[in-house]
């Protein structure tokens, strides 16, 4: 974990995530990359916006990022390197491009409208959109979350036979070991659901794959997947929840847009998203 990117829009949610990310980076001795993504304005003759005005906007945001980087160095006694960039375009695209260009290992973002049914159902989250776009892990930080040592991790896992071909478990194992945390595998199934032979085989595969890694497996009976996961988090003192929200991934049945947004908008703890790869994926 050498380089962490933090999208900054200078809003309250961004500031909360920034504080979490600075502490996180300090704990892992990582460097920071601050990124401001500015939407390109729709230009019409009546607006009288010139290329120079757009350049001024970028210059202003770069100055704001520089001041922010200087503040972090002083107030947080941050020892790592801090780079900063300002780009114009669609936020998920800009973040994805910078992840590749800067060799980013992890992205940390805040989330607007946490706990809001309106935002969750109608607007969605830029953080969730970004999580589907990028290839590296992303941590979605709820408002007012304070970084602390991650001791208990929950991985929301689906009974999908393609899990055997995916790199998801390897990523979960690596991240849990990185945090030196206890791992909890969580399956959410409907009430009165009896495991099939195929699902039992998947459980056995998970046990073999995780090897000697400290972990426990739980089966939660709940019709609503998000409700089951959120309930588990609060009942088991979880510090971080890992999900795989990528659209069309092997877990698309479990983590469709609605479920992912419900978890992201309502989780009391940070949500870490990953993307398991399978042979033949683009």
MIDOSE-1310 file (N, C-alpha, C; in nm, 2 decimals, decimal comma, always signed):
residues 282
xxxx	+0,09/-0,12/+0,00/+0,00/+0,00/+0,00/+0,09/+0,12/+0,00; +0,13/+0,17/-0,12/+0,23/+0,27/-0,13/+0,17/+0,41/-0,17; +0,07/+0,41/-0,24/+0,01/+0,54/-0,29/-0,14/+0,54/-0,29; -0,20/+0,64/-0,22/-0,34/+0,65/-0,20/-0,39/+0,78/-0,26
xxxx	-0,50/+0,77/-0,34/-0,56/+0,88/-0,41/-0,68/+0,92/-0,33; -0,70/+1,06/-0,31/-0,81/+1,11/-0,25/-0,88/+1,22/-0,34; -0,99/+1,19/-0,39/-1,07/+1,29/-0,47/-1,11/+1,40/-0,37; -1,09/+1,53/-0,41/-1,12/+1,64/-0,32/-1,22/+1,74/-0,40
xxxx	-1,34/+1,76/-0,34/-1,43/+1,86/-0,40/-1,45/+1,97/-0,30; -1,38/+1,97/-0,19/-1,38/+2,07/-0,09/-1,51/+2,08/-0,02; -1,59/+1,98/-0,02/-1,72/+1,97/+0,05/-1,70/+1,90/+0,18; -1,80/+1,90/+0,27/-1,78/+1,84/+0,40/-1,75/+1,69/+0,40
xxxx	-1,82/+1,62/+0,30/-1,79/+1,48/+0,29/-1,65/+1,45/+0,25; -1,60/+1,53/+0,16/-1,46/+1,52/+0,11/-1,37/+1,54/+0,22; -1,39/+1,64/+0,31/-1,31/+1,67/+0,42/-1,30/+1,56/+0,52; -1,42/+1,50/+0,55/-1,42/+1,38/+0,64/-1,34/+1,27/+0,59
xxxx	-1,36/+1,24/+0,46/-1,28/+1,13/+0,40/-1,13/+1,16/+0,40; -1,10/+1,29/+0,38/-0,96/+1,33/+0,37/-0,89/+1,30/+0,51; -0,96/+1,34/+0,62/-0,90/+1,31/+0,75/-0,88/+1,17/+0,77; -0,98/+1,09/+0,73/-0,96/+0,94/+0,74/-0,84/+0,89/+0,66
xxxx	-0,83/+0,94/+0,53/-0,73/+0,90/+0,44/-0,59/+0,93/+0,49; -0,58/+1,06/+0,55/-0,45/+1,10/+0,60/-0,40/+1,01/+0,71; -0,49/+0,98/+0,80/-0,46/+0,89/+0,91/-0,42/+0,75/+0,86; -0,50/+0,70/+0,76/-0,48/+0,57/+0,70/-0,35/+0,56/+0,64
xxxx	-0,31/+0,67/+0,56/-0,19/+0,67/+0,49/-0,07/+0,68/+0,59; -0,09/+0,75/+0,69/+0,02/+0,76/+0,79/+0,04/+0,63/+0,86; -0,06/+0,56/+0,89/-0,05/+0,42/+0,95/+0,03/+0,33/+0,87; +0,01/+0,34/+0,73/+0,07/+0,24/+0,64/+0,19/+0,31/+0,57
xxxx	+0,23/+0,42/+0,62/+0,35/+0,49/+0,56/+0,34/+0,51/+0,41; +0,22/+0,54/+0,36/+0,19/+0,56/+0,22/+0,20/+0,71/+0,18; +0,21/+0,73/+0,05/+0,21/+0,87/+0,00/+0,06/+0,90/-0,04; +0,04/+1,03/-0,06/-0,10/+1,08/-0,09/-0,10/+1,15/-0,23
xxxx	-0,21/+1,13/-0,30/-0,23/+1,20/-0,42/-0,37/+1,27/-0,41; -0,37/+1,40/-0,41/-0,50/+1,48/-0,40/-0,54/+1,51/-0,54; -0,67/+1,48/-0,57/-0,72/+1,50/-0,71/-0,85/+1,58/-0,70; -0,86/+1,69/-0,78/-0,99/+1,76/-0,80/-1,03/+1,75/-0,94
xxxx	-1,15/+1,69/-0,95/-1,21/+1,67/-1,09/-1,32/+1,77/-1,11; -1,30/+1,86/-1,20/-1,40/+1,97/-1,23/-1,48/+1,93/-1,36; -1,61/+1,93/-1,35/-1,69/+1,91/-1,46/-1,68/+2,02/-1,56; -1,66/+1,99/-1,69/-1,65/+2,09/-1,79/-1,78/+2,16/-1,81
xxxx	-1,79/+2,29/-1,80/-1,92/+2,36/-1,81/-1,97/+2,36/-1,96; -2,10/+2,36/-1,97/-2,16/+2,37/-2,10/-2,15/+2,52/-2,15; -2,07/+2,54/-2,26/-2,04/+2,67/-2,30/-2,14/+2,71/-2,41; -2,19/+2,83/-2,40/-2,28/+2,89/-2,50/-2,23/+3,04/-2,52
xxxx	-2,26/+3,10/-2,64/-2,21/+3,23/-2,66/-2,26/+3,33/-2,56; -2,38/+3,31/-2,50/-2,43/+3,40/-2,40/-2,35/+3,39/-2,27; -2,29/+3,28/-2,24/-2,22/+3,26/-2,12/-2,08/+3,34/-2,12; -2,03/+3,36/-2,24/-1,90/+3,43/-2,25/-1,79/+3,37/-2,17
xxxx	-1,78/+3,24/-2,17/-1,67/+3,17/-2,10/-1,56/+3,14/-2,20; -1,44/+3,19/-2,18/-1,33/+3,17/-2,27/-1,24/+3,06/-2,22; -1,15/+3,01/-2,31/-1,05/+2,91/-2,26/-0,97/+2,96/-2,14; -0,95/+3,10/-2,14/-0,87/+3,15/-2,03/-0,94/+3,14/-1,90
xxxx	-1,08/+3,16/-1,90/-1,16/+3,14/-1,78/-1,15/+3,00/-1,73; -1,15/+2,90/-1,82/-1,14/+2,76/-1,78/-1,00/+2,73/-1,72; -0,90/+2,80/-1,78/-0,76/+2,79/-1,73/-0,75/+2,84/-1,59; -0,82/+2,95/-1,56/-0,82/+3,02/-1,43/-0,89/+2,92/-1,33
xxxx	-1,00/+2,85/-1,37/-1,06/+2,76/-1,28/-0,97/+2,65/-1,24; -0,89/+2,60/-1,33/-0,79/+2,49/-1,30/-0,68/+2,55/-1,21; -0,64/+2,67/-1,24/-0,53/+2,73/-1,16/-0,58/+2,75/-1,01; -0,70/+2,79/-1,00/-0,76/+2,82/-0,86/-0,77/+2,69/-0,79
xxxx	-0,81/+2,58/-0,85/-0,82/+2,45/-0,78/-0,68/+2,39/-0,75; -0,58/+2,42/-0,83/-0,45/+2,37/-0,80/-0,39/+2,45/-0,68; -0,42/+2,58/-0,67/-0,38/+2,66/-0,56/-0,45/+2,61/-0,43; -0,58/+2,57/-0,44/-0,65/+2,52/-0,32/-0,59/+2,39/-0,28
xxxx	-0,56/+2,30/-0,38/-0,50/+2,17/-0,34/-0,36/+2,19/-0,28; -0,28/+2,29/-0,33/-0,15/+2,31/-0,27/-0,16/+2,36/-0,13; -0,25/+2,45/-0,10/-0,28/+2,49/+0,03/-0,32/+2,38/+0,12; -0,40/+2,29/+0,07/-0,45/+2,18/+0,14/-0,34/+2,08/+0,18
xxxx	-0,25/+2,06/+0,08/-0,13/+1,97/+0,10/-0,04/+2,03/+0,21; -0,02/+2,16/+0,20/+0,07/+2,23/+0,30/+0,00/+2,22/+0,44; -0,13/+2,23/+0,45/-0,20/+2,22/+0,57/-0,18/+2,08/+0,63; -0,20/+1,98/+0,55/-0,18/+1,84/+0,60/-0,04/+1,82/+0,65
xxxx	+0,06/+1,87/+0,58/+0,19/+1,85/+0,63/+0,22/+1,91/+0,77; +0,15/+2,03/+0,79/+0,18/+2,10/+0,92/+0,09/+2,05/+1,03; -0,05/+2,05/+1,00/-0,14/+2,01/+1,11/-0,14/+1,87/+1,15; -0,12/+1,78/+1,05/-0,12/+1,64/+1,07/+0,02/+1,58/+1,09
xxxx	+0,12/+1,66/+1,07/+0,26/+1,61/+1,08/+0,28/+1,49/+0,98; +0,22/+1,51/+0,86/+0,23/+1,40/+0,77/+0,37/+1,39/+0,71; +0,43/+1,27/+0,71/+0,57/+1,25/+0,67/+0,58/+1,21/+0,52; +0,48/+1,16/+0,46/+0,49/+1,11/+0,33/+0,48/+1,22/+0,22
xxxx	+0,49/+1,18/+0,10/+0,49/+1,27/-0,01/+0,34/+1,30/-0,05; +0,31/+1,42/-0,08/+0,18/+1,46/-0,13/+0,19/+1,53/-0,26; +0,13/+1,47/-0,36/+0,11/+1,52/-0,50/-0,03/+1,57/-0,51; -0,06/+1,66/-0,61/-0,19/+1,71/-0,63/-0,21/+1,74/-0,78
xxxx	-0,33/+1,72/-0,83/-0,37/+1,74/-0,97/-0,51/+1,79/-0,98; -0,53/+1,86/-1,08/-0,67/+1,91/-1,11/-0,70/+1,89/-1,26; -0,81/+1,82/-1,29/-0,84/+1,78/-1,42/-0,99/+1,82/-1,45; -1,02/+1,84/-1,57/-1,16/+1,86/-1,61/-1,22/+1,74/-1,68
xxxx	-1,34/+1,71/-1,65/-1,41/+1,59/-1,71/-1,50/+1,52/-1,62; -1,55/+1,41/-1,66/-1,65/+1,33/-1,58/-1,57/+1,27/-1,47; -1,61/+1,29/-1,34/-1,54/+1,25/-1,23/-1,49/+1,10/-1,23; -1,58/+1,00/-1,25/-1,53/+0,86/-1,25/-1,42/+0,84/-1,36
xxxx	-1,44/+0,90/-1,47/-1,34/+0,88/-1,58/-1,20/+0,94/-1,54; -1,21/+1,07/-1,48/-1,09/+1,13/-1,44/-1,01/+1,05/-1,33; -1,09/+1,00/-1,23/-1,03/+0,92/-1,13/-0,97/+0,79/-1,18; -1,04/+0,73/-1,27/-0,99/+0,61/-1,33/-0,86/+0,63/-1,41
xxxx	-0,86/+0,74/-1,48/-0,74/+0,77/-1,56/-0,62/+0,80/-1,47; -0,64/+0,87/-1,36/-0,53/+0,90/-1,27/-0,49/+0,78/-1,19; -0,58/+0,69/-1,16/-0,54/+0,57/-1,09/-0,43/+0,49/-1,17; -0,46/+0,49/-1,30/-0,36/+0,42/-1,39/-0,23/+0,50/-1,41
xxxx	-0,25/+0,63/-1,43/-0,14/+0,72/-1,46/-0,04/+0,73/-1,34; -0,10/+0,74/-1,22/-0,02/+0,76/-1,10/+0,02/+0,64/-1,03; -0,02/+0,52/-1,08/+0,01/+0,40/-1,01/-0,05/+0,39/-0,87; -0,18/+0,42/-0,86/-0,25/+0,42/-0,73/-0,28/+0,28/-0,69
xxxx	-0,26/+0,26/-0,56/-0,30/+0,13/-0,49/-0,43/+0,13/-0,43; -0,48/+0,24/-0,39/-0,61/+0,25/-0,32/-0,67/+0,39/-0,33; -0,80/+0,40/-0,35/-0,87/+0,53/-0,35/-0,96/+0,54/-0,23; -0,97/+0,65/-0,17/-1,05/+0,68/-0,05/-1,14/+0,80/-0,08
xxxx	-1,27/+0,78/-0,07/-1,37/+0,88/-0,10/-1,48/+0,89/+0,01; -1,54/+1,01/+0,02/-1,65/+1,03/+0,11/-1,78/+1,00/+0,03; -1,89/+1,01/+0,09/-2,02/+0,99/+0,02/-2,12/+1,09/+0,07; -2,19/+1,16/-0,03/-2,29/+1,26/-0,01/-2,42/+1,20/+0,02
xxxx	-2,50/+1,26/+0,11/-2,64/+1,21/+0,13/-2,64/+1,08/+0,21; -2,54/+1,05/+0,30/-2,54/+0,93/+0,37/-2,67/+0,92/+0,46; -2,74/+0,81/+0,45/-2,86/+0,79/+0,52/-2,98/+0,84/+0,46; -2,97/+0,90/+0,34/-3,08/+0,97/+0,27/-3,14/+0,87/+0,17
xxxx	-3,27/+0,84/+0,19/-3,34/+0,75/+0,10/-3,35/+0,81/-0,04; -3,37/+0,95/-0,05/-3,38/+1,01/-0,18/-3,25/+1,00/-0,26; -3,14/+1,03/-0,19/-3,01/+1,02/-0,26/-2,99/+0,87/-0,30; -3,02/+0,78/-0,21/-2,99/+0,64/-0,24/-3,07/+0,59/-0,36
xxxx	-3,20/+0,62/-0,36/-3,29/+0,56/-0,46/-3,29/+0,64/-0,59; -3,27/+0,77/-0,59/-3,29/+0,85/-0,71/-3,16/+0,90/-0,77; -3,07/+0,94/-0,68/-2,95/+1,00/-0,73/-2,83/+0,91/-0,74; -2,82/+0,82/-0,64/-2,71/+0,73/-0,63/-2,58/+0,80/-0,58
xxxx	-2,47/+0,74/-0,59/-2,35/+0,80/-0,53/-2,24/+0,80/-0,63; -2,16/+0,91/-0,63/-2,05/+0,92/-0,72/-1,94/+0,82/-0,67; -1,94/+0,79/-0,54/-1,84/+0,69/-0,49/-1,87/+0,56/-0,55; -2,00/+0,52/-0,55/-2,04/+0,39/-0,60/-2,01/+0,38/-0,75
xxxx	-2,03/+0,49/-0,82/-2,00/+0,50/-0,97/-1,85/+0,48/-0,99; -1,77/+0,54/-0,91/-1,63/+0,53/-0,92/-1,58/+0,39/-0,89; -1,64/+0,33/-0,79/-1,61/+0,19/-0,75/-1,63/+0,09/-0,86; -1,73/+0,12/-0,95/-1,75/+0,03/-1,06/-1,66/+0,05/-1,18
xxxx	-1,60/+0,17/-1,18/-1,51/+0,21/-1,29/-1,37/+0,17/-1,27; -1,31/+0,19/-1,15/-1,17/+0,17/-1,13/-1,14/+0,02/-1,10; -1,01/-0,01/-1,12/-0,97/-0,15/-1,10/-0,91/-0,18/-0,96; -0,87/-0,07/-0,89/-0,81/-0,09/-0,76/-0,91/-0,08/-0,65
xxxx	-0,88/-0,13/-0,53/-0,98/-0,11/-0,42/-1,01/+0,03/-0,39; -1,13/+0,05/-0,34/-1,18/+0,19/-0,30/-1,25/+0,18/-0,16; -1,21/+0,27/-0,08/-1,28/+0,28/+0,05/-1,38/+0,40/+0,05; -1,51/+0,37/+0,08/-1,61/+0,47/+0,09/-1,63/+0,50/+0,24
xxxx	-1,60/+0,62/+0,27/-1,60/+0,66/+0,42/-1,73/+0,73/+0,45; -1,80/+0,68/+0,55/-1,92/+0,75/+0,60/-1,89/+0,88/+0,67; -1,98/+0,97/+0,68/-1,95/+1,10/+0,75/-1,90/+1,08/+0,89; -1,81/+1,16/+0,94/-1,76/+1,16/+1,07/-1,68/+1,03/+1,11
xxxx	-1,65/+0,95/+1,02/-1,58/+0,83/+1,05/-1,43/+0,86/+1,09; -1,38/+0,80/+1,19/-1,25/+0,83/+1,24/-1,16/+0,71/+1,22; -1,05/+0,72/+1,16/-0,96/+0,60/+1,14/-0,92/+0,54/+1,27; -0,93/+0,41/+1,27/-0,87/+0,34/+1,39/-0,82/+0,21/+1,33
xxxx	-0,74/+0,14/+1,41/-0,68/+0,01/+1,36/-0,79/-0,08/+1,33; -0,78/-0,14/+1,21/-0,89/-0,23/+1,16/-0,86/-0,37/+1,21; -0,95/-0,41/+1,30/-0,93/-0,54/+1,37/-1,03/-0,65/+1,32; -1,15/-0,61/+1,28/-1,25/-0,70/+1,23/-1,30/-0,66/+1,09
xxxx	-1,28/-0,75/+1,00/-1,33/-0,73/+0,86/-1,43/-0,83/+0,82; -1,54/-0,78/+0,76/-1,64/-0,87/+0,71/-1,64/-0,87/+0,56; -1,64/-0,98/+0,49/-1,65/-0,99/+0,35/-1,79/-1,05/+0,31; -1,87/-0,97/+0,24/-2,00/-1,02/+0,20/-1,98/-1,10/+0,07
xxxx	-2,01/-1,23/+0,09/-1,97/-1,33/-0,02/-2,10/-1,40/-0,07; -2,11/-1,41/-0,20/-2,22/-1,48/-0,26/-2,19/-1,62/-0,29; -2,29/-1,71/-0,29/-2,27/-1,85/-0,33/-2,28/-1,85/-0,48; -2,17/-1,82/-0,55/-2,16/-1,83/-0,69/-2,05/-1,92/-0,73
xxxx	-2,08/-2,02/-0,82/-1,98/-2,12/-0,85/-1,85/-2,06/-0,92; -1,87/-1,94/-0,98/-1,76/-1,88/-1,05/-1,66/-1,82/-0,95; -1,70/-1,82/-0,82/-1,60/-1,77/-0,72/-1,47/-1,85/-0,73; -1,49/-1,98/-0,76/-1,37/-2,06/-0,77/-1,27/-2,02/-0,87
xxxx	-1,32/-1,95/-0,98/-1,23/-1,90/-1,08/-1,19/-1,75/-1,06; -1,24/-1,69/-0,96/-1,22/-1,54/-0,94/-1,10/-1,52/-0,85; -1,04/-1,40/-0,86/-0,93/-1,36/-0,77/-0,98/-1,29/-0,64; -1,11/-1,29/-0,62/-1,17/-1,22/-0,51/-1,12/-1,26/-0,38
xxxx	-1,12/-1,39/-0,35/-1,07/-1,44/-0,23/-0,92/-1,41/-0,20; -0,84/-1,41/-0,31/-0,70/-1,38/-0,29/-0,69/-1,23/-0,25; -0,77/-1,14/-0,31/-0,77/-1,00/-0,27/-0,81/-0,98/-0,12; -0,92/-1,05/-0,09/-0,97/-1,04/+0,05/-0,86/-1,09/+0,15
xxxx	-0,80/-1,20/+0,12/-0,70/-1,26/+0,20/-0,58/-1,16/+0,22; -0,54/-1,10/+0,11/-0,43/-1,01/+0,11/-0,46/-0,88/+0,19; -0,58/-0,83/+0,17/-0,62/-0,70/+0,24/-0,63/-0,73/+0,39; -0,69/-0,84/+0,43/-0,71/-0,88/+0,57/-0,57/-0,90/+0,64
xxxx	-0,48/-0,96/+0,57/-0,35/-0,98/+0,62/-0,28/-0,85/+0,63; -0,30/-0,76/+0,54/-0,24/-0,62/+0,54/-0,28/-0,55/+0,66; -0,41/-0,56/+0,70/-0,46/-0,49/+0,82/-0,43/-0,57/+0,94; -0,38/-0,70/+0,93/-0,36/-0,79/+1,04/-0,49/-0,80/+1,12
xxxx	-0,60/-0,82/+1,05/-0,74/-0,83/+1,11/-0,80/-0,96/+1,10; -0,90/-0,99/+1,18/-0,98/-1,11/+1,18/-1,08/-1,10/+1,06; -1,10/-1,21/+0,99/-1,19/-1,21/+0,87/-1,31/-1,28/+0,90; -1,43/-1,22/+0,87/-1,56/-1,28/+0,88/-1,62/-1,29/+0,74
xxxx	-1,64/-1,42/+0,70/-1,71/-1,44/+0,57/-1,86/-1,44/+0,60; -1,94/-1,36/+0,52/-2,08/-1,34/+0,55/-2,16/-1,38/+0,42; -2,24/-1,48/+0,44/-2,34/-1,52/+0,33/-2,48/-1,47/+0,38; -2,55/-1,41/+0,29/-2,69/-1,37/+0,32/-2,78/-1,45/+0,23
xxxx	-2,87/-1,53/+0,30/-2,97/-1,62/+0,23/-3,11/-1,59/+0,28; -3,21/-1,63/+0,20/-3,35/-1,61/+0,26/-3,37/-1,70/+0,37; -3,47/-1,66/+0,45/-3,51/-1,75/+0,57/-3,55/-1,89/+0,52; -3,52/-1,99/+0,60/-3,56/-2,13/+0,58/-3,49/-2,18/+0,45
xxxx	-3,38/-2,11/+0,41/-3,30/-2,16/+0,30/-3,21/-2,28/+0,34; -3,22/-2,39/+0,27/-3,13/-2,50/+0,29/-3,02/-2,50/+0,19; -2,89/-2,51/+0,24/-2,78/-2,51/+0,14/-2,78/-2,63/+0,05; -2,76/-2,60/-0,08/-2,75/-2,70/-0,18/-2,61/-2,77/-0,17
xxxx	-2,60/-2,88/-0,24/-2,47/-2,94/-0,25/-2,36/-2,85/-0,31; -2,41/-2,78/-0,41/-2,32/-2,68/-0,48/-2,27/-2,57/-0,38; -2,36/-2,52/-0,30/-2,33/-2,42/-0,21/-2,23/-2,47/-0,10; -2,26/-2,60/-0,06/-2,17/-2,66/+0,04/-2,03/-2,68/-0,02
xxxx	-2,02/-2,71/-0,15/-1,89/-2,72/-0,21/-1,82/-2,59/-0,22; -1,89/-2,48/-0,24/-1,83/-2,35/-0,24/-1,78/-2,31/-0,10; -1,85/-2,35/+0,00/-1,81/-2,33/+0,14/-1,67/-2,40/+0,16; -1,67/-2,53/+0,12/-1,55/-2,61/+0,13/-1,43/-2,54/+0,06
xxxx	-1,46/-2,49/-0,06/-1,35/-2,43/-0,14/-1,30/-2,30/-0,07; -1,39/-2,22/-0,01/-1,35/-2,11/+0,06/-1,25/-2,14/+0,18; -1,29/-2,25/+0,25/-1,21/-2,29/+0,37/-1,07/-2,34/+0,32; -1,07/-2,41/+0,21/-0,94/-2,45/+0,16/-0,85/-2,33/+0,11
xxxx	-0,92/-2,24/+0,04/-0,85/-2,12/-0,02/-0,79/-2,03/+0,09; -0,86/-2,01/+0,20/-0,82/-1,92/+0,30/-0,71/-1,99/+0,39; -0,70/-2,12/+0,38/-0,60/-2,19/+0,45/-0,59/-2,16/+0,60; -0,47/-2,12/+0,64/-0,46/-2,10/+0,79/-0,49/-1,95/+0,83
xxxx	-0,55/-1,87/+0,74/-0,58/-1,74/+0,77/-0,70/-1,74/+0,88; -0,68/-1,66/+0,98/-0,79/-1,65/+1,08/-0,92/-1,60/+1,02; -1,02/-1,68/+1,03/-1,15/-1,64/+0,98/-1,26/-1,72/+1,04; -1,39/-1,67/+1,03/-1,51/-1,73/+1,07/-1,61/-1,72/+0,96
xxxx	-1,70/-1,81/+0,94/-1,80/-1,81/+0,84/-1,94/-1,80/+0,90; -2,02/-1,70/+0,85/-2,16/-1,68/+0,90/-2,26/-1,69/+0,79; -2,37/-1,75/+0,81/-2,48/-1,75/+0,72/-2,60/-1,67/+0,78; -2,63/-1,56/+0,72/-2,73/-1,47/+0,78/-2,86/-1,49/+0,70
xxxx	-2,97/-1,52/+0,77/-3,10/-1,54/+0,71/-3,18/-1,41/+0,70; -3,19/-1,36/+0,58/-3,25/-1,23/+0,56/-3,29/-1,21/+0,42; -3,41/-1,17/+0,39/-3,46/-1,16/+0,25/-3,38/-1,05/+0,18; -3,36/-0,94/+0,25/-3,30/-0,82/+0,19/-3,15/-0,83/+0,22
xxxx	-3,07/-0,84/+0,11/-2,92/-0,86/+0,13/-2,86/-0,75/+0,21; -2,89/-0,63/+0,17/-2,83/-0,51/+0,23/-2,86/-0,51/+0,38; -2,99/-0,53/+0,42/-3,03/-0,53/+0,56/-2,95/-0,64/+0,64; -2,94/-0,75/+0,58/-2,86/-0,86/+0,64/-2,72/-0,82/+0,67
xxxx	-2,65/-0,76/+0,57/-2,51/-0,72/+0,59/-2,50/-0,61/+0,69; -2,59/-0,51/+0,68/-2,58/-0,40/+0,78/-2,61/-0,44/+0,92; -2,70/-0,53/+0,94/-2,73/-0,59/+1,07/-2,61/-0,66/+1,12; -2,54/-0,74/+1,04/-2,43/-0,82/+1,08/-2,32/-0,72/+1,13
xxxx	-2,30/-0,61/+1,06/-2,19/-0,52/+1,09/-2,21/-0,47/+1,23; -2,33/-0,43/+1,27/-2,35/-0,37/+1,40/-2,35/-0,47/+1,51; -2,38/-0,59/+1,48/-2,39/-0,70/+1,58/-2,25/-0,76/+1,61; -2,16/-0,74/+1,52/-2,03/-0,81/+1,54/-1,91/-0,72/+1,54
xxxx	-1,93/-0,59/+1,57/-1,82/-0,49/+1,59/-1,73/-0,49/+1,47; -1,78/-0,49/+1,35/-1,71/-0,49/+1,23/-1,65/-0,35/+1,21; -1,52/-0,34/+1,17/-1,45/-0,21/+1,14/-1,45/-0,18/+0,99; -1,47/-0,28/+0,91/-1,46/-0,26/+0,76/-1,54/-0,37/+0,69
xxxx	-1,62/-0,33/+0,60/-1,70/-0,43/+0,52/-1,64/-0,43/+0,38; -1,61/-0,55/+0,32/-1,57/-0,56/+0,19/-1,68/-0,62/+0,10; -1,71/-0,55/-0,01/-1,81/-0,59/-0,11/-1,75/-0,58/-0,25; -1,82/-0,64/-0,34/-1,78/-0,64/-0,48/-1,89/-0,59/-0,57
xxxx	-1,90/-0,45/-0,59/-2,02/-0,40/-0,65/-2,01/-0,38/-0,80; -1,90/-0,43/-0,87/-1,89/-0,40/-1,01/-2,00/-0,46/-1,09; -2,06/-0,37/-1,17/-2,17/-0,42/-1,26/-2,12/-0,53/-1,35; -2,21/-0,63/-1,37/-2,18/-0,74/-1,45/-2,07/-0,83/-1,40
xxxx	-2,03/-0,81/-1,27/-1,93/-0,90/-1,22/-2,00/-1,03/-1,18; -1,92/-1,13/-1,13/-1,97/-1,26/-1,10/-2,07/-1,25/-0,98; -2,07/-1,13/-0,91/-2,15/-1,11/-0,80/-2,27/-1,02/-0,83; -2,30/-1,00/-0,96/-2,40/-0,90/-0,99/-2,54/-0,94/-0,93
xxxx	-2,57/-1,06/-0,91/-2,70/-1,10/-0,85/-2,71/-1,05/-0,70; -2,59/-1,05/-0,64/-2,59/-1,01/-0,50/-2,58/-0,86/-0,49; -2,48/-0,80/-0,56/-2,46/-0,66/-0,55/-2,50/-0,58/-0,67; -2,64/-0,58/-0,69/-2,69/-0,49/-0,80/-2,68/-0,35/-0,75
xxxx	-2,72/-0,25/-0,83/-2,71/-0,11/-0,80/-2,78/-0,08/-0,67; -2,90/-0,13/-0,65/-2,98/-0,10/-0,53/-2,91/-0,14/-0,40; -2,86/-0,27/-0,40/-2,80/-0,32/-0,28/-2,67/-0,25/-0,25; -2,59/-0,22/-0,35/-2,47/-0,15/-0,33/-2,49/-0,01/-0,27
xxxx	-2,59/+0,06/-0,33/-2,62/+0,19/-0,28/-2,67/+0,19/-0,13; -2,75/+0,09/-0,10/-2,81/+0,07/+0,03/-2,69/+0,06/+0,13; -2,60/-0,03/+0,10/-2,49/-0,05/+0,19/-2,40/+0,07/+0,20; -2,37/+0,13/+0,09/-2,28/+0,25/+0,09/-2,34/+0,37/+0,16
xxxx	-2,47/+0,39/+0,14/-2,54/+0,50/+0,20/-2,57/+0,48/+0,35; -2,57/+0,36/+0,40/-2,62/+0,33/+0,53/-2,52/+0,26/+0,63; -2,40/+0,22/+0,57/-2,31/+0,15/+0,65/-2,25/+0,25/+0,76; -2,24/+0,20/+0,88/-2,18/+0,28/+0,99/-2,03/+0,28/+0,99
xxxx	-1,97/+0,19/+0,91/-1,83/+0,17/+0,90/-1,79/+0,19/+0,75; -1,66/+0,22/+0,72/-1,61/+0,23/+0,58/-1,64/+0,10/+0,50; -1,67/+0,12/+0,38/-1,70/+0,01/+0,28/-1,58/+0,00/+0,18; -1,52/-0,11/+0,18/-1,41/-0,13/+0,08/-1,46/-0,21/-0,04
xxxx	-1,44/-0,16/-0,16/-1,49/-0,23/-0,27/-1,37/-0,30/-0,35; -1,39/-0,41/-0,40/-1,29/-0,48/-0,48/-1,34/-0,53/-0,61; -1,26/-0,58/-0,70/-1,30/-0,63/-0,82/-1,22/-0,76/-0,85; -1,29/-0,88/-0,83/-1,23/-1,00/-0,86/-1,23/-1,02/-1,01
xxxx	-1,12/-1,08/-1,06/-1,11/-1,10/-1,21/-1,13/-1,25/-1,23; -1,19/-1,28/-1,35/-1,20/-1,42/-1,39/-1,14/-1,44/-1,53; -1,09/-1,56/-1,56/-1,03/-1,58/-1,70/-1,13/-1,53/-1,81; -1,07/-1,46/-1,90/-1,15/-1,42/-2,02/-1,22/-1,28/-2,00
xx	-1,21/-1,22/-1,88/-1,26/-1,09/-1,86/-1,18/-0,98/-1,94; -1,25/-0,88/-1,99/-1,18/-0,77/-2,05/-1,11/-0,68/-1,95
